[in-house]
Structure formats: structure tokens, C-alpha cells
Amino acid sequence: MWTEILGTHTAVDLSTKDYEARIYKGIKVVNDGEMIKVYSTHTPFYKDITYNFIIHGGSFKECAHDYIKARYRDRLDEVERKIKMEVNGSKNHKRFSSLKVRRNNLLNKYNEINSKKTTTR
């Protein structure tokens, strides 16, 4: 996995004198010489997702894209839930419009990552 992330030209180098690290689409990979750890940077405190990548198998990019797709699906579900609450509840037109725009942006991102996966196989 580490050699693959090193070869990824879109990964950003975050290395220090203590460890080597790369970040790719919100996923940070750290190699401290003894072990490689994978973290999600989508929360204020980085969540260790190394186990998800080990269980998934496959290449780093496949694992990363699957993880990102799952995050987009979760966020889409949350926006859909909020839209339903808005339609059935307060009926605030501005809030409803902003949720629709947010849903559309998430769908575009989800479709983009989904189409990349199908074209790279």
C-alpha cells in the first residue's frame, strides 16, 4: 500500500523528520517505519480507518474510493432526511433550496468518484 501511495501523483507529501505521510482525498497514510496507519481527516480528530483498508483488500485507490463513496452515501442519506423534515415540518423555502443544492453537489461528487472507478478497471 505504501509504495502505491508514493506513486500517486495527486497525493500530497506531509512528511516530517519523525515519519513519512501522504494525504489523498481526505485520507492520510502515515508510515513511521514500523507500521502504516490510515486516517480519515473528515473529523476534527482523525479517525483510524486502517482496519477498513485491511479488510477491504485490493489497491489503495480502490479502498479509498470505496471509503469516499460510503461517506458520500451517508451524507446523502442525512441530506435526504433533512429535506423530508423540512417538507413535512417548518417548510422554510430557503432551507429547502439550500438542501437541494447540497444534495445536488453531493450527487455530482458521488457520480464523479463512481465513474472514475468504472473507467479505471
Buried (B, 14 or more C-beta within 10 A) or exposed (E): BEEBBEEBEEBEEEEEEEEBBBBBBEBBBBBEEEEBBBBBEBEEEBEEBBEBBEEBEEEBBBBBBBBBBEBBEEBBEEBEEBBEEBEEEEEEEEBBEEBEEBBEEBEEBBEEBBEEBEEEE
